[in-house]
Amino acid sequence: MSRSAHPAGPRHADVLSEGHYAAPPADLNALDQKVWAQTVGRDADGVVTVGGVDVKRLAEEFGTPAYILDEADFRARARAWRTAFGAGADVFYAGKAFLSRAVVRWLHEEGLNLDVCSGGELATALLAGMPAERIAFHGNNKSTEEITRAVEAGVGRIVLDSFQEIVRVAHVARSLGKRQKVQIRITVGVEAHTHEFIATAHEDQKFGIPLAGGQAAEAVRRALQLDGLELIGIHSHIGSQIFDMSGFEVAAHRVVGLLKDIRDEHGVELPEIDLGGGLGIAYTGDDDPREPHEIAKALTEIVTRECEGARLRTPRISVEPGRAIVGPTAFTLYEVGTVKPLEGLRTYVSVDGGMSDNIRTALYDAEYSVALVSRTSDAQPMLARVVGKHCESGDIVVKDAFLPADLAPGDLIAVPATGAYCRSMASNYNHALRPPVVAVHDGEARVIVRRETEEDLLRLDVG
């Protein structure tokens, strides 16, 4: 498969047609460290372990399906991003990827800031003790209630996404006797090489204020005139699951051009530039993501070069990794229920979860890896499709993969790189109960988000 075939989806990508598959791996028992959390391995009996705990014990204690999160890996990735950008930049973890009170505490302890995009995410952040000044509040349609809560709490910045929101935030801030720090999110006309539903910097989409036609310049003019706002920077986000830095280079060039125009017209040099997130991770062995230090070096050089060319002071850079931190740290543990061979096609392997715990395959045509984790096997590889238990033909978890031909009901299999967006986007389709998130660290496992119960589900149904 071409390296341009991103797991976010094959839009524009040069991919092999349906029915053509890569050769099976030489060793079905091997675990590709590109896609598994750092502490994952097999013990002497061939059972997969994470953080010193084997998956059989995890299944017995917490049930399946379950999201298993490697706390040491999460913390290490958070530190790597913080270290890569250093004291002269800000790293905001994108909470939409996955957020819980435990995660907020880890971020606080590791020195990262937090980006939220809803009242619920903000409430979680504040309840878990994240200092409000280290929170950025995003969203394309923030309610007055959400804005009020954010301003009252003293969030470090609100990212303005529309002309209406400029007025709305200014009005709330004035009514509370405050001056709120804000950034303006602009769309720079850069279409990242990714799936169309998560490419966010071309003009024909819901986020931001277009740079084209002078709209972004007008938004800046209005924000600078309103007493309730302190405009501190420009925000740009070009998409998600991106491997190629060229899009960031074009975006930075256009953002810096706007900063120059602001200086020339208003005599103001804005102190910050936020380049968003969207850096990709490895979902399969074919993916080749960049390390945080490579990304930091590239982005810093791009912004510095553009500012020197425009004779501007280099602003403070912010980035917003979410998937790049939490995505690789977790896997979803399933129990096999049904194995259905279709002669001449493939074998369908049904698990006890599905699109209710991982909608990304159905939504984005995302690609994942999968492995038998409760034992090893010397059986021949079989072409398999891992599917869920929901009443929907599109209920696919892993579209095409090789698993041992002796796979049987009761076996445990795991899908790696499910830390980002799987629990966040989980649903109760078919009245499924959303799985727990279990954090594992130094031989201990604990629930950080408990499994839903039927009582939880029925409590909302007031009849």
C-alpha positions as CSV (number, residue, x, y, z in Angstrom):
1,M,0.0,0.0,0.0
2,S,1.2,3.5,-0.8
3,R,2.5,5.5,2.2
4,S,0.0,8.2,1.1
5,A,-2.9,6.0,2.2
6,H,-3.5,7.5,5.6
7,P,-5.5,5.6,8.2
8,A,-7.8,8.6,8.4
9,G,-9.1,7.6,5.0
10,P,-8.0,7.1,1.4
11,R,-9.2,10.5,0.0
12,H,-6.9,11.5,-2.9
13,A,-4.7,8.5,-1.9
14,D,-3.2,6.0,-4.3
15,V,-4.4,2.8,-2.7
16,L,-4.7,-0.8,-3.9
17,S,-8.1,-1.8,-5.0
18,E,-10.4,-4.0,-3.0
19,G,-9.3,-7.7,-3.2
20,H,-5.6,-7.0,-3.3
21,Y,-3.8,-7.5,0.0
22,A,-0.3,-7.3,1.4
23,A,1.4,-10.6,2.1
24,P,0.9,-12.0,5.5
25,P,3.5,-11.1,8.1
26,A,6.4,-13.6,8.6
27,D,5.4,-14.0,12.3
28,L,1.8,-13.6,13.4
29,N,2.9,-13.6,17.0
30,A,5.2,-10.6,16.6
31,L,4.1,-7.3,18.0
32,D,5.1,-4.3,15.9
33,Q,6.3,-1.7,18.4
34,K,5.3,1.1,16.0
35,V,1.7,0.5,16.8
36,W,1.7,-0.8,20.3
37,A,2.2,1.0,23.6
38,Q,5.8,1.1,25.0
39,T,5.4,-1.5,27.7
40,V,3.5,-4.1,25.6
41,G,5.1,-7.5,25.1
42,R,4.6,-11.2,25.4
43,D,5.4,-13.2,28.5
44,A,7.1,-16.6,28.6
45,D,3.7,-18.3,28.0
46,G,3.0,-16.1,24.9
47,V,0.3,-14.0,26.6
48,V,0.5,-10.3,25.9
49,T,1.3,-8.0,28.9
50,V,1.1,-4.3,29.4
51,G,2.7,-2.4,32.3
52,G,3.5,-5.8,33.8
53,V,-0.1,-7.1,33.7
54,D,-1.3,-9.8,31.3
55,V,-4.4,-9.5,29.2
56,K,-6.0,-12.6,30.6
57,R,-6.0,-11.1,34.1
58,L,-7.3,-7.8,32.7
59,A,-10.2,-9.6,30.9
60,E,-11.1,-11.6,34.0
61,E,-11.0,-8.5,36.3
62,F,-12.5,-5.8,34.1
63,G,-14.3,-7.7,31.4
64,T,-14.3,-7.1,27.6
65,P,-14.4,-5.0,25.6
66,A,-12.1,-2.7,27.5
67,Y,-9.8,0.1,26.6
68,I,-6.4,-0.6,28.2
69,L,-4.2,2.4,28.6
70,D,-0.5,2.4,29.3
71,E,0.0,5.2,31.8
72,A,3.8,5.2,31.6
73,D,3.6,5.5,27.8
74,F,1.1,8.4,28.1
75,R,3.3,10.3,30.5
76,A,6.5,9.6,28.4
77,R,4.8,11.0,25.2
78,A,3.5,14.0,27.1
79,R,7.0,14.7,28.4
80,A,8.5,14.2,24.9
81,W,6.3,16.9,23.5
82,R,6.9,19.3,26.4
83,T,10.7,18.7,26.2
84,A,10.7,19.0,22.4
85,F,9.2,22.5,22.4
86,G,10.9,23.8,25.5
87,A,10.1,26.8,27.7
88,G,9.7,29.1,24.7
89,A,6.5,27.4,23.4
90,D,3.2,26.0,24.7
91,V,1.9,22.5,24.3
92,F,-1.9,22.1,24.7
93,Y,-3.2,18.6,24.9
94,A,-6.3,18.3,22.7
95,G,-8.8,16.9,25.1
96,K,-11.2,15.8,22.4
97,A,-9.0,12.9,21.7
98,F,-9.7,11.4,25.1
99,L,-10.3,13.2,28.4
100,S,-10.8,12.0,31.9
101,R,-10.0,13.4,35.4
102,A,-7.0,11.0,35.6
103,V,-5.7,12.2,32.2
104,V,-6.0,15.9,33.3
105,R,-4.0,15.2,36.4
106,W,-1.3,13.4,34.4
107,L,-1.1,16.4,32.0
108,H,-0.9,18.8,35.0
109,E,1.9,16.8,36.5
110,E,3.8,16.6,33.2
111,G,3.6,20.4,32.6
112,L,1.2,20.4,29.6
113,N,-1.7,22.8,29.0
114,L,-5.1,21.6,27.9
115,D,-7.4,22.4,25.0
116,V,-11.1,21.9,25.5
117,C,-14.0,22.4,23.1
118,S,-17.2,22.0,25.2
119,G,-18.7,22.8,28.5
120,G,-18.3,19.1,29.6
121,E,-14.6,19.1,28.8
122,L,-14.1,22.3,30.6
123,A,-16.0,21.0,33.7
124,T,-13.8,17.9,33.7
125,A,-10.6,19.9,33.4
126,L,-11.6,22.3,36.3
127,L,-12.9,19.4,38.5
128,A,-9.6,17.6,38.1
129,G,-7.5,20.6,39.1
130,M,-6.1,22.0,35.8
131,P,-5.4,25.7,36.5
132,A,-7.8,27.7,34.4
133,E,-5.1,29.9,33.0
134,R,-3.6,26.8,31.3
135,I,-6.8,26.0,29.5
136,A,-7.8,27.0,26.0
137,F,-11.4,26.9,24.9
138,H,-12.2,26.0,21.3
139,G,-15.4,25.3,19.4
140,N,-17.3,26.6,16.4
141,N,-20.5,27.3,18.2
142,K,-19.9,28.0,21.9
143,S,-23.0,28.8,23.8
144,T,-23.4,31.9,26.0
145,E,-23.5,29.6,29.0
146,E,-20.2,27.9,28.0
147,I,-18.5,31.2,27.3
148,T,-19.7,32.6,30.7
149,R,-18.4,29.6,32.5
150,A,-15.0,29.9,30.7
151,V,-14.6,33.6,31.4
152,E,-15.7,33.3,35.0
153,A,-13.2,30.5,35.5
154,G,-10.4,32.6,34.0
155,V,-9.4,30.3,31.1
156,G,-6.1,31.4,29.5
157,R,-7.6,31.9,26.1
158,I,-10.8,31.5,24.1
159,V,-10.4,30.8,20.4
160,L,-12.9,32.9,18.4
161,D,-14.4,31.0,15.5
162,S,-16.9,33.5,13.9
163,F,-17.9,37.1,13.8
164,Q,-20.8,36.4,16.0
165,E,-18.5,34.8,18.6
166,I,-16.3,37.9,18.7
167,V,-19.3,40.0,19.8
168,R,-20.6,37.2,22.1
169,V,-17.4,36.7,24.0
170,A,-16.8,40.5,24.3
171,H,-20.3,41.0,25.7
172,V,-19.9,38.2,28.3
173,A,-16.5,39.5,29.3
174,R,-17.7,43.1,29.7
175,S,-20.7,42.0,31.7
176,L,-18.4,40.2,34.1
177,G,-16.0,43.1,34.3
178,K,-13.2,41.1,32.7
179,R,-10.9,41.4,29.7
180,Q,-10.7,38.0,28.1
181,K,-7.6,36.9,26.2
182,V,-8.5,35.5,22.8
183,Q,-7.1,34.1,19.6
184,I,-8.9,34.2,16.2
185,R,-9.1,31.0,14.3
186,I,-8.6,31.5,10.6
187,T,-8.8,29.1,7.6
188,V,-5.8,29.6,5.4
189,G,-6.9,27.7,2.3
190,V,-4.5,24.7,3.0
191,E,-6.2,21.4,2.4
192,A,-4.3,18.8,4.4
193,H,-3.8,15.4,2.8
194,T,-6.3,13.5,4.8
195,H,-10.0,12.4,4.9
196,E,-12.4,15.2,3.8
197,F,-14.2,15.1,7.1
198,I,-11.1,15.9,9.1
199,A,-9.4,18.4,6.7
200,T,-10.1,21.7,8.4
201,A,-8.3,24.6,6.7
202,H,-9.9,24.8,3.3
203,E,-12.6,27.4,3.0
204,D,-15.6,25.2,2.5
205,Q,-16.1,23.9,6.0
206,K,-17.5,25.0,9.4
207,F,-14.3,26.0,11.3
208,G,-12.7,29.4,11.5
209,I,-12.8,32.7,9.6
210,P,-11.4,32.6,6.0
211,L,-8.3,34.5,5.2
212,A,-9.6,35.0,1.7
213,G,-11.6,38.1,0.9
214,G,-10.3,40.1,3.8
215,Q,-12.6,38.3,6.3
216,A,-9.8,37.4,8.8
217,A,-8.4,41.0,8.6
218,E,-11.9,42.3,9.4
219,A,-12.3,39.9,12.3
220,V,-8.9,41.2,13.7
221,R,-10.1,44.8,13.3
222,R,-13.3,44.1,15.3
223,A,-11.5,42.2,18.0
224,L,-9.0,44.9,18.5
225,Q,-11.8,47.5,19.0
226,L,-13.8,45.7,21.7
227,D,-12.9,46.5,25.3
228,G,-13.8,43.1,26.6
229,L,-11.2,41.3,24.4
230,E,-7.4,41.1,24.5
231,L,-6.3,39.7,21.1
232,I,-3.1,37.7,21.7
233,G,-2.7,35.7,18.6
234,I,-3.9,33.9,15.5
235,H,-4.9,30.2,15.4
236,S,-4.6,27.8,12.4
237,H,-5.4,24.1,12.2
238,I,-5.1,22.4,8.9
239,G,-6.4,18.9,9.6
240,S,-5.8,15.6,11.4
241,Q,-3.6,12.5,11.0
242,I,-1.0,14.4,8.9
243,F,2.5,13.1,8.2
244,D,3.7,15.7,5.7
245,M,5.0,19.1,7.1
246,S,4.5,20.9,3.8
247,G,1.0,22.0,4.7
248,F,2.2,23.6,7.9
249,E,4.8,25.5,5.9
250,V,2.2,27.0,3.6
251,A,-0.1,27.7,6.6
252,A,2.6,29.4,8.6
253,H,3.5,31.6,5.6
254,R,-0.1,32.8,5.3
255,V,-0.6,33.3,9.0
256,V,2.7,35.3,9.2
257,G,1.5,37.4,6.3
258,L,-1.6,38.2,8.3
259,L,0.5,39.2,11.3
260,K,2.5,41.5,9.1
261,D,-0.7,43.1,7.8
262,I,-1.9,43.6,11.4
263,R,1.3,45.3,12.3
264,D,1.3,47.6,9.3
265,E,-2.4,48.6,9.7
266,H,-2.9,48.6,13.4
267,G,0.7,49.0,14.8
268,V,0.3,45.8,16.8
269,E,2.5,42.8,16.8
270,L,0.5,39.9,18.2
271,P,2.6,37.8,20.5
272,E,1.3,34.3,19.7
273,I,0.7,31.9,16.9
274,D,-1.1,28.6,17.3
275,L,-0.5,26.0,14.6
276,G,-3.0,23.5,16.0
277,G,-2.4,19.8,16.0
278,G,-3.2,17.0,13.7
279,L,0.1,15.1,13.6
280,G,-0.4,11.5,12.6
281,I,0.4,8.3,14.5
282,A,1.0,4.7,13.3
283,Y,-2.1,2.6,13.0
284,T,-0.3,0.0,10.9
285,G,3.3,-0.9,10.2
286,D,3.2,1.1,7.0
287,D,2.7,4.4,8.8
288,D,5.8,6.5,9.5
289,P,5.0,9.3,11.9
290,R,7.5,12.0,13.0
291,E,8.9,12.2,16.5
292,P,8.0,15.3,18.6
293,H,11.6,16.7,18.4
294,E,11.5,16.5,14.6
295,I,8.1,18.3,14.6
296,A,9.2,20.9,17.0
297,K,12.4,21.6,15.0
298,A,10.5,21.9,11.7
299,L,7.7,24.1,13.0
300,T,10.1,26.4,14.9
301,E,12.3,26.8,11.8
302,I,9.3,27.5,9.5
303,V,7.8,30.2,11.8
304,T,11.2,31.8,12.5
305,R,12.1,31.9,8.8
306,E,8.7,33.4,7.8
307,C,8.9,36.0,10.5
308,E,12.4,37.0,9.6
309,G,11.3,37.5,6.0
310,A,8.4,39.7,7.2
311,R,10.6,41.6,9.7
312,L,8.5,40.5,12.6
313,R,9.5,39.4,16.0
314,T,9.0,35.6,16.2
315,P,5.8,35.0,18.2
316,R,5.4,32.3,20.9
317,I,4.4,29.1,19.2
318,S,1.6,26.9,20.5
319,V,0.7,23.3,19.3
320,E,-2.1,21.0,20.2
321,P,-1.2,17.3,20.0
322,G,-4.0,15.0,21.2
323,R,-4.0,11.8,19.1
324,A,-0.2,12.0,18.9
325,I,0.0,11.7,22.7
326,V,-2.9,9.4,23.7
327,G,-3.5,7.4,20.5
328,P,-0.6,5.0,20.7
329,T,-0.9,4.5,24.5
330,A,-4.0,2.3,24.4
331,F,-5.5,-0.8,22.8
332,T,-9.0,-2.3,22.9
333,L,-9.2,-5.8,24.3
334,Y,-12.0,-8.0,22.8
335,E,-13.2,-11.6,23.2
336,V,-13.9,-13.5,20.1
337,G,-17.4,-14.8,19.9
338,T,-18.0,-16.2,16.4
339,V,-15.5,-17.2,13.6
340,K,-17.2,-17.5,10.2
341,P,-15.1,-18.6,7.2
342,L,-16.4,-17.6,3.8
343,E,-14.7,-19.8,1.3
344,G,-12.8,-17.9,-1.3
345,L,-13.2,-14.6,0.4
346,R,-12.2,-14.2,4.1
347,T,-13.0,-15.2,7.6
348,Y,-15.3,-12.9,9.6
349,V,-14.2,-12.7,13.3
350,S,-17.0,-11.3,15.5
351,V,-16.0,-9.7,18.8
352,D,-18.0,-8.5,21.8
353,G,-17.7,-4.8,20.8
354,G,-17.7,-3.0,17.5
355,M,-18.7,0.3,16.1
356,S,-20.1,1.5,19.4
357,D,-16.5,1.5,20.8
358,N,-14.7,2.3,17.6
359,I,-16.7,4.2,15.0
360,R,-13.6,5.4,13.1
361,T,-13.4,2.5,10.7
362,A,-17.0,3.1,9.6
363,L,-16.7,6.9,9.7
364,Y,-13.3,7.4,8.1
365,D,-12.5,4.1,6.5
366,A,-9.7,4.0,9.1
367,E,-7.2,1.2,9.1
368,Y,-6.1,-0.7,12.2
369,S,-3.9,-3.6,13.2
370,V,-5.0,-6.6,15.3
371,A,-3.3,-9.5,17.1
372,L,-4.2,-12.6,19.0
373,V,-3.1,-11.7,22.6
374,S,-4.2,-14.5,24.9
375,R,-1.8,-17.0,23.4
376,T,0.6,-17.6,20.6
377,S,-0.1,-19.8,17.6
378,D,1.8,-21.7,14.9
379,A,-1.2,-22.0,12.6
380,Q,-1.2,-20.7,9.1
381,P,-2.4,-17.1,8.6
382,M,-5.9,-16.5,7.4
383,L,-7.3,-13.3,5.9
384,A,-9.8,-12.0,8.4
385,R,-12.2,-9.1,8.9
386,V,-12.8,-8.2,12.5
387,V,-16.4,-7.1,13.0
388,G,-18.7,-6.2,15.9
389,K,-21.9,-7.5,17.2
390,H,-24.2,-4.6,16.1
391,C,-27.1,-4.8,13.7
392,E,-25.2,-3.0,10.9
393,S,-23.3,-4.3,8.0
394,G,-20.8,-1.5,8.3
395,D,-19.9,-2.6,11.8
396,I,-16.3,-3.2,11.0
397,V,-13.4,-2.8,13.4
398,V,-10.5,-4.0,11.3
399,K,-11.3,-4.3,7.6
400,D,-8.5,-6.6,6.5
401,A,-5.9,-8.4,8.6
402,F,-4.2,-11.7,9.0
403,L,-4.9,-13.8,12.1
404,P,-4.0,-17.4,12.9
405,A,-6.3,-20.0,11.3
406,D,-6.9,-21.7,14.6
407,L,-8.5,-18.6,16.1
408,A,-11.5,-19.8,18.2
409,P,-14.4,-18.4,20.3
410,G,-13.1,-17.4,23.7
411,D,-9.7,-16.2,22.4
412,L,-8.7,-12.6,23.2
413,I,-7.6,-10.3,20.5
414,A,-6.6,-6.7,20.7
415,V,-6.6,-3.7,18.4
416,P,-3.8,-1.2,19.1
417,A,-3.6,2.6,18.7
418,T,-7.2,3.1,20.0
419,G,-6.4,5.7,22.6
420,A,-7.6,8.6,20.6
421,Y,-11.3,9.2,19.6
422,C,-12.5,5.7,20.3
423,R,-13.8,6.2,23.8
424,S,-14.5,9.9,23.1
425,M,-16.8,9.0,20.1
426,A,-18.2,5.8,21.7
427,S,-22.0,5.4,21.6
428,N,-24.9,3.3,22.9
429,Y,-25.9,2.0,19.5
430,N,-28.2,-1.0,20.0
431,H,-28.1,0.0,23.7
432,A,-24.5,-1.2,24.0
433,L,-22.8,-0.3,27.2
434,R,-19.7,1.8,26.7
435,P,-16.5,0.0,27.8
436,P,-14.3,1.0,30.7
437,V,-10.9,2.7,30.4
438,V,-8.3,0.8,32.5
439,A,-5.0,2.4,33.3
440,V,-2.0,0.0,33.8
441,H,1.2,1.1,35.5
442,D,4.0,-0.8,37.2
443,G,2.1,-4.1,37.6
444,E,-1.1,-2.4,38.8
445,A,-4.4,-1.9,36.9
446,R,-7.2,0.5,37.9
447,V,-10.3,1.8,36.3
448,I,-10.2,5.5,35.4
449,V,-13.5,5.5,33.5
450,R,-15.9,2.7,34.6
451,R,-17.9,0.5,32.4
452,E,-21.5,1.7,31.9
453,T,-24.2,-0.5,33.4
454,E,-27.8,-1.2,32.4
455,E,-28.8,1.0,35.3
456,D,-26.9,3.9,33.8
457,L,-28.6,3.3,30.5
458,L,-32.1,3.0,31.9
459,R,-31.8,5.9,34.3
460,L,-31.9,8.3,31.4
461,D,-35.1,6.7,30.0
462,V,-37.7,8.5,32.0
463,G,-40.5,6.7,30.3
